Amino acid sequence: MIVFILSAAMLTAIAAGLVVIPLIRPLRTQLPAAPWAAILSCVLLAGGSAALYLKYSNWSWRLNPGVASPQSPIEVLIHHLDGHPNDLGDWLKLGRSYDILEEYPLAVRAFERADKVAHGRSAPALIGEGEALVLIHDSSLDGRAGRLFDRALALAPNSPKALFFGAATALRQGNLALARVRFSKLLAMNPPENVKIVLKREIAGIDSKLRANVAPTAPKKN
């Protein structure tokens, strides 16, 4: 069940990211970015999907009605980590579990601990921490989260999530060339068709801006 939950969380995060990018990047229409709409979209996607699953799933999430199970996935992870504080895999699982519950500050702390255990060499820890920070506030792309995605790309240059958020960071910061490289690399990985459509639209928009930036100047008159 924990594998299913974490897989569902990853798919939800990608779907949320596809909604967030058009809302936080500088638009060709010069309309202001919509960070609150971006955050609301993430909450609705993550919270809504979780609520629907809890409603229609036949999985027993509690031992008895109204009593939290001491054997819930998070409780099991926490108990294990109390005795094995250097278990990188479980720190990552704990961070992703907090993401599912939309406890993003706790997710940040779990991924931070995973990063320390891995001595800064775990791309999943860096990506998880950066993503949780973005879900707390998209402005973190301009600072800490953006740096985390850059570090993750240095460790895992072919990571789809690192490329996606790294491209979003570059786009937000106005680095069109870098954003195009990252979106193009992601497109070359043959993602699902609906993702391809979004990536092609982003690349086309970047190309339009790049052409405008290098418009020919009129020749000087003698």
Secondary structure, DSSP 8 states (H G I E B T S, - for coil): -HHHHHHHHHHHHHHHHHHHHHHHS--TT-----HHHHHHHHHHHHHHHHHHHHHH-----EEETTEE-TTSHHHHHHHHHHH-TT-HHHHHHHHHHHHHTT-HHHHHHHHHHHHHHTTT--HHHHHHHHHHHHHH-GGGGGTHHHHHHHHHHHH-TT-HHHHHHHHHHHHHTT-HHHHHHHHHHHHTT---HHHHHHHHHHHHHHHHHHHHHT--------
